[in-house]
Amino acid sequence: MGIRLFLARRLRAAAVGLGVVTALSCLVSPASAAEDRALNYVALGDSSAAGPLIPQQIDLACLRSDRNWPHVLATRLGARLTDVSCSGATTDHLAGRQFGFVPPQYDALRANTDLVTIAIGANDIGLGPLVLSCIRLTPDGVGPSCRDLFGQNGRDVLAERIAATAPKLGAALEEIHRRSPRAQVAVVGYLTYFQPGGCWPRDPVWSEDADYIQAAFDRLHAMLADQARRHGSRYVDIRTPSAKHGACAPAGEKWLEGLVPTSAAAPYHPNAAGMAAAGGIVAKAVRRPAVAG
């Protein structure tokens, strides 16, 4: 009888212990599952994120590369990426079709999206055409400067365009938060274009125009940072870390190509090295956000 009583007590204790373990596992498992689940990451934006002409191009309409910084970031974070960045995109293409057939970028957002990055604004302001319009094959001073053309009669056309784009970006960030309310949202700036004074004729933009272009981008960066702060988002500065890696840097050190690319990339756009660097910078800035569950 003593042995039977001992065994019965042991069995009851084991049953109680098993019940406690089972209860604890029920409490722990959902959190563990959330931690183990891959992040749902959506990348919105223009060519600075898409990576035109960088091999391999996985979307010929949008000139999107599988080596762009959203792909680098997704790999760093172990995230499930939906990349809808598209060359030429403006804030209008977040809600509307691009080229008449590319779906609105907002369509990629879901309630369970964990992370959203957005790189947009330069095309709203016309900074791409501006850079190309500043090409000068003649020496400095032979003809009108690009700065003169965009700053006539005491006006700064680019400053006015940046100011007009600010509320559009603010509205876009509010819409992103509405569609993906639990997501971390990061606004990513642009890489450095020119070192002070440029490098004419190696890259054929006059010194004053190189400074004017970079100043316009920096004004844009300030607006992006301000709108991110105002609308519950994070701003990621990739301009400062790339200060020595613009179009005037040596071929092996540049992150952004000039008029005549030295690696596979579109003129005045990030190359593969720039994309890798930008992806690493953004990864450190956003870290790994909590999953939306």
C-alpha positions, 0 to 999 in steps of 0.5 A: 500500500505504501508503494501504491500511495507513493506512485499515485502521488507522483503521478498526480504531481507529474500531471500538475506539472504538465498542466503548468508547463502546458499553460505556460507554453500557451502564454509564451507561444504567441509571443514566440511566434510573433518574434519568429514571424518574418517582418512584412516590409513595404518599400514605396518610392522613386528611382532613388530606391528602385535602382534603374539599370542596376543588374538584375532588373526585375521590373522593366516598367519601373526599372527596379533592381533586385540589388536596390536598398530595399532588398538589402534592407529586407535581407538585413532584417530577414523581412518579407519584402513587397517592393513597389518603388518605381522610377519616375514616381511622384507623390501622386503615384502613391494613390494613382497609377503610374504610366497608366498601368502600374498600380498605386503604391498604396495598394501594397499596404496592409493592416499587418504591415510592420515596416514601411519605407518611403523615398519620394519628393525629388520628382515632385520638384523636378530635381532630375531634369534640373540636374540634366539641365545644368550640364555645361560643356563650356567653361564656367561663365560661358553662358547662363548658369543653371542657378540663374535660370531657376532663381530669376527675379528674386525667386527660387523656383526650387524652394517654392516647389519644395514648400508646395510638396511638403503638405503632399508628403505629410498627407502621404504619411498620414495615409500610410499610417491609416492603412498600416496603423501598426507599422514603423514608417521611415522616410529615407532621403537621397545620397550626396550628389556633389562635393562642394564646388563639384568637379567640372569638367570631370562631371560637366556641372559648373561649380556654382551649379553643383553647389546649387543642386546640392543645396536644393537637395539639402533643402528637400532633406530638411523638408522630409525630416520635418514632415517625418517628425510632424507625422509620427515617422522616422527620418533616415539621413543617407546624405551625411554618410555619403558626403564623400561618395558623390558623383565626383568621387573616384570610380571605386568610391562613388555611391552615386554615378555622374553623367557618364556612369562608371558602373551599371547604373543610370546617370545621377543615380545610386549604383550597387555600392550606393544601394548596399551602403544605403541599405545598411544605413537604413537597417541601423536606423530602423533596427527590427521593429515589433511585428504587427501580430 
